[in-house]
Amino acid sequence: MSSRYWARPIEGAVLQELRVRDDAGRGCVPYTDEEGGAPLRCCLRPSEAGEAIALVSYAPLRRWAAATGAQPGAYDEQGPVFVHAEDCGGPPSGGGGYPFARPGVQRTARRYSARGHILGGRFLTLGEEPGAVIGQALDEAFADPEVALVHVRAVEFGCFLFEVRKP
């Protein structure tokens, strides 16, 4: 992974809020993940069988927009994300790499302006070097001076996986 880019997990203070009431106004309902493999946005790794997790509604642009003065309007969408039911400490420091990047999966890299509006995106099929494909897409995105951040999403369900901000 290029040292210029960092896959951002959902921030700790936001996770505390989501574990009480999610961005759709619903209370958190933790459960034991019997199978494992759920993409956890708190620590940017797949869950392990037996872990306590929750599926919550999250609006990835909302708090960034409030902090920056952006006005995403209709782009302030929300959707389901998996998180640990309790604080997990986030991703390991110096972890590197892009989470949830496996050969053969499909992703989108959705570009947003400083106003919070979609500027376009790119469909990605991750090959034998998935990190290189994502890195190239981020290089292309941030070559446009209008791009402030990129959301990487799963194609199958459109789920938000992680955010990368302009270096």
Steps between C-alpha positions, in 0.01 A plus 500: 500500500624847422603682813299795373168325560345372819179297520306673775286296739188651652629731775476390864263775614267423209509130584395580858196684362415223252516240776220688679293637210593465133469761227147380421398559863483132596648350814797267463420128515820299557516131414756222491644446154485122468681476165743792487597693188291816550698807383550702821532874434632571851825306465500438123516122511261209461326384817591170659248234596370560852560877508227735620415735211215723387358608166429874518398771258783744426509823298868530397484862379293644785761575768771593249257749347414648841870543582592653162189700417425283197140474384460153350122532470356183348847341499475468880394140463502237770536127487583190700845437648632241742682612815615329817231521768755651739821699460766298321776761491482545124741365241852403603744788466719478193273234352538619141319361203142552397237314699256261336716488184517146366581379151187469289266728696340806349506845656413856411707804587249784531645851488363795699568873481567727798128589477414133554368441148582194292750578227488154347664176576675200365400136483782274619559130449773401741747262341805323638629827649185655649688770690664621180161531328355700788816712524484584130132596530586730792791653305259574213234638733731732692666622179177700459537807724123503558505161677509531880428141597425157358264236633584142411189284482408140428325458166273212605300697756642852462626486859741764622832333585740784579586862428823654375554875527721718283861464614 
